[in-house]
Amino acid sequence: MGWDARRPVGWPAIRYSRAVRFIARVIVSLVLNAVALLIAAIVLDGFTIDELNFPVVVVIFTIIQLIARPALETVIDENAQWAASVVGLVAAWVTLLVTDMVSDGLNIEGLGTWIVATLIVWGGAWIVGLLFAERMIKKIAGDKKQ
């Protein structure tokens, strides 16, 4: 039995792997959410983020997103795969709504801004997630299977 540089001696491989994958998922989510929020702030006049509170907004947004999406997915039947996009859209809106309510650094004004901001955050996360997220998580987690 050789030494494994990816985990301390005596640690169960499964738990360590899950913990590392979770941390990698959080890091990737933070980066992707920061980009999506910046794009929304640049494109939309009614979407403003205070520069000093930007990191706080991203952290709050990411925490809420990591809780809201799985919570909403549990409501959907496993056979209703078509609803996954709708859940993502609703999760993006709920995440923006709660972040706007609890954070002083994010301000969203106007129905049109809410709709487009939700689409930007959902669409950006979906596209980037589809293209890069799983690969990035595997790379950060040290997974050999890519």
C-alpha positions as CSV (number, residue, x, y, z in Angstrom):
1,M,0.0,0.0,0.0
2,G,1.6,3.2,-1.2
3,W,1.4,6.8,0.0
4,D,-1.4,8.8,-1.6
5,A,-0.6,12.5,-2.0
6,R,-4.2,13.4,-2.5
7,R,-5.3,12.4,1.0
8,P,-3.7,12.1,4.5
9,V,-2.8,8.7,5.7
10,G,-5.7,7.0,7.4
11,W,-8.5,9.1,5.9
12,P,-11.2,7.2,4.1
13,A,-10.9,7.8,0.4
14,I,-14.7,8.1,-0.2
15,R,-15.2,10.8,2.4
16,Y,-12.1,12.8,1.4
17,S,-13.1,12.6,-2.3
18,R,-16.7,13.8,-1.5
19,A,-15.3,16.7,0.6
20,V,-12.8,17.7,-2.0
21,R,-15.5,17.5,-4.7
22,F,-17.9,19.6,-2.6
23,I,-15.2,22.3,-2.0
24,A,-14.3,22.2,-5.7
25,R,-18.1,22.7,-6.5
26,V,-18.3,25.7,-4.1
27,I,-15.2,27.3,-5.7
28,V,-16.5,26.8,-9.2
29,S,-19.9,28.1,-8.2
30,L,-18.3,31.2,-6.6
31,V,-16.4,32.0,-9.8
32,L,-19.3,31.3,-12.2
33,N,-21.7,33.3,-10.0
34,A,-19.3,36.2,-9.8
35,V,-19.1,36.3,-13.6
36,A,-22.8,36.0,-14.1
37,L,-23.6,38.8,-11.6
38,L,-20.9,41.0,-13.2
39,I,-22.4,40.4,-16.7
40,A,-25.9,41.3,-15.3
41,A,-24.5,44.4,-13.7
42,I,-22.8,45.5,-16.9
43,V,-25.7,44.8,-19.2
44,L,-28.7,46.0,-17.1
45,D,-29.2,49.5,-15.9
46,G,-31.5,48.5,-13.1
47,F,-29.1,45.9,-11.7
48,T,-26.5,47.4,-9.5
49,I,-23.9,45.8,-7.2
50,D,-21.9,47.9,-4.7
51,E,-18.2,47.4,-5.5
52,L,-17.3,47.1,-1.8
53,N,-20.0,44.5,-1.1
54,F,-19.5,42.5,-4.3
55,P,-17.6,39.6,-2.6
56,V,-20.3,39.5,0.1
57,V,-23.1,39.5,-2.6
58,V,-21.3,36.6,-4.4
59,V,-20.9,34.6,-1.3
60,I,-24.6,35.1,-0.2
61,F,-25.8,34.4,-3.7
62,T,-23.7,31.2,-3.9
63,I,-24.9,29.9,-0.5
64,I,-28.5,30.5,-1.4
65,Q,-28.0,28.9,-4.8
66,L,-26.4,25.8,-3.3
67,I,-29.4,25.5,-1.0
68,A,-32.3,26.6,-3.3
69,R,-31.6,24.5,-6.3
70,P,-31.4,21.1,-4.5
71,A,-34.4,22.0,-2.4
72,L,-36.4,22.8,-5.5
73,E,-35.2,19.7,-7.3
74,T,-36.6,17.5,-4.5
75,V,-40.0,18.8,-5.3
76,I,-39.8,17.4,-8.9
77,D,-40.5,13.8,-9.7
78,E,-37.5,11.9,-11.0
79,N,-39.4,11.2,-14.2
80,A,-40.0,14.9,-14.9
81,Q,-36.6,15.6,-16.5
82,W,-38.2,18.3,-18.7
83,A,-38.8,20.4,-15.5
84,A,-35.1,20.6,-14.8
85,S,-34.7,23.8,-16.8
86,V,-37.8,25.3,-15.1
87,V,-36.3,24.5,-11.7
88,G,-33.0,26.2,-12.7
89,L,-34.9,29.3,-13.8
90,V,-37.0,29.4,-10.6
91,A,-33.9,28.7,-8.5
92,A,-32.0,31.6,-10.2
93,W,-35.0,34.0,-9.5
94,V,-35.3,32.8,-5.9
95,T,-31.6,33.2,-5.4
96,L,-31.6,36.7,-6.8
97,L,-34.7,37.6,-4.8
98,V,-33.3,36.4,-1.4
99,T,-29.9,37.9,-2.1
100,D,-31.5,41.3,-3.0
101,M,-33.5,41.1,0.3
102,V,-30.6,40.2,2.6
103,S,-27.8,42.1,1.0
104,D,-27.2,45.8,1.0
105,G,-24.8,45.4,-1.9
106,L,-27.3,44.2,-4.6
107,N,-30.2,46.3,-5.9
108,I,-32.6,45.1,-8.7
109,E,-35.2,47.5,-10.0
110,G,-38.0,46.9,-12.5
111,L,-39.8,43.9,-13.7
112,G,-37.9,43.8,-17.0
113,T,-34.6,43.9,-15.1
114,W,-35.7,41.0,-12.9
115,I,-36.7,38.9,-15.9
116,V,-33.5,39.6,-17.9
117,A,-31.2,39.2,-14.8
118,T,-32.8,35.9,-14.0
119,L,-32.3,34.7,-17.6
120,I,-28.6,36.0,-17.6
121,V,-27.8,34.2,-14.3
122,W,-29.6,31.0,-15.2
123,G,-28.4,31.0,-18.8
124,G,-24.8,31.9,-18.0
125,A,-24.6,29.2,-15.3
126,W,-26.2,26.6,-17.5
127,I,-23.9,27.3,-20.5
128,V,-20.7,27.6,-18.5
129,G,-21.7,24.6,-16.4
130,L,-22.5,22.5,-19.4
131,L,-19.1,23.4,-21.0
132,F,-16.7,23.7,-18.1
133,A,-18.0,23.1,-14.6
134,E,-17.7,19.3,-14.3
135,R,-14.3,19.3,-15.9
136,M,-13.1,22.1,-13.5
137,I,-14.5,20.3,-10.5
138,K,-12.7,17.1,-11.5
139,K,-9.5,19.0,-12.1
140,I,-9.7,20.8,-8.7
141,A,-10.7,17.6,-6.9
142,G,-7.8,15.7,-8.5
143,D,-10.0,13.2,-10.3
144,K,-8.0,11.2,-12.9
145,K,-11.1,10.3,-14.9
146,Q,-11.8,13.2,-17.2
